[in-house]
Amino acid sequence: MLSATAVPQAAVPTQRRDLRTLPNPPAVPASGLLGLLSEMRDDPIGLFSRAHREHGDVVSMRMFNQHIVTIANPEHWQHVLVSHREQYAKRTRGYEKLKLFLGDGLVTSEGAHWRRQRRIAQPAFNRKRIATFAASMGAASLDMRAIWQQSAARGEERDIAADMMKLTLRIAGETLFSLNISDEAAEVGAALGVVLHAFDRITTAPVPFPERWPTAANRKMRKAIATLNKVVEDIIAQRRAADARGEASQEDLLGALMAARDEDTGEAMDDKQLRDEVMTMLLAGHETTANALAWTLHLLSTHPEIAQAVVAEIEANVAGEVPQLSELCKLPLLDQVMNESMRLFPPVWIIGRRAEQDDEIGGFLIKKGTYVYMPAYVLHRHPDNWREPERFDPSRFSAERVAERKEQGVHRFAFLPFSGGQRKCIGDQFARMETALALATLLPAVQLTPLAGRPVVPDPQLTLRPLGGLPMRLSERT
Ligand code: HEM
């Protein structure tokens, strides 16, 4: 393969001059000093949806002194994520801020470092390895089910979103480090909450936020990061000590990452790399999956006839209280429901990249340095690719309908909850298994009823959460 420096020198300026003659993408009208920044802060989903509805698939928006571009066409997503990926870096403001917390883990690193870490981590996520996590996932779901049954017997209300966050945090702790961090869960959960909240605040602030300022909020964030660092560093130190004593390695993700060696160099990860990867997986793995579960439960609670059919499917095909892995493939309706839920409410509702050189997307000039945003929320509701896109219709993901869409030429990137290309989510199979096991364990146990007069609206932060939680009434299933 030619290296970048091997490109003939004359070719670059010619190509750049040609691109600069292209038109800029249509812009959403913006007035005042801040441009669309307030709308971006108050209702980003509304803004991105309106931008694409009114101005097409490639749209520019001014936020204060910065022009960003947003794209909603699956072919353009493929351009950025696959065919021209070398030209688009993860150097957005959001990812730069995430680095404060995640260091150089898989989500935030790039280039040779990322490639090496991904190569080392990949085997830890193969099907055989993640199948060993089914028992933890099942046991944690069963405990949540018992709690729900007690609440149902008393006809109580619960915040289902908070419950899903607890469930996935417990699963993350057990599968990552074989520890029930329930003991530390209050501390870990609270610290994660502070960091996530701070992250939301600094990425939506009108001007870059200096994290070094000794404000109360910054001190709180730094304290929370220190708490999480201590938990993770202690766990790594204990594991190193156990290894030194010759005690058997644990069959968890940390064990797999510690045992992994770079195929080319034979090197293992050092403590800093392990810390960054473990922190990354703790964050990337639990909040996303919790939101996928919460949105699915919300949609099923508002579509009782579909919920009934899913429960019937589970009861007909799952013998015990918790499904065996071999039984999951007998639950196609549940699988369709999960896909349709991630279509309507993608937990990672937007991703971003920075153009590292001039480029063309859809006939428009994308100038070097432009932030290019890809809102999955809008992609997944694009009327060219989805009939009645706002409707919850799990049968869109039946084998026949998927084949039909393919025949009609709908691009495979029209549905992309885990992203695509080489930076695709490493935990997609893990998350799919976890959500299926949890739902198949929880759903037959209780009836979930939404609270009358309390609309559920998305809160697009780092992930897409239900605003203010998801309170529901629990009752025994009749
Ligand atoms: C429903 C649950 C999940 C969703 C919707 C989701 C979604 C995503 C998306 C969209 C990306 C790409 C971000 C980008 O390119 O900018 C990503 C990356 C990533 N996810 Fe997930 N994720 C989920 C669960 C998990 C789990 C369970 C883990 C780990 C246990 C995980 C670990 C990661 C990592 C490490 C990356 C970075 C991969 C790389 O760049 O090499 N995710 N995820």
Boltz pocket constraint, residues with backbone or C-beta under 6 A from the ligand:
constraints:
  - pocket:
      binder: B
      contacts: [[A, 106], [A, 107], [A, 118], [A, 280], [A, 281], [A, 284], [A, 285], [A, 286], [A, 288], [A, 289], [A, 292], [A, 346], [A, 347], [A, 348], [A, 351], [A, 352], [A, 416], [A, 417], [A, 418], [A, 419], [A, 422], [A, 423], [A, 424], [A, 425], [A, 426], [A, 427], [A, 428], [A, 430], [A, 431]]
      max_distance: 6.0
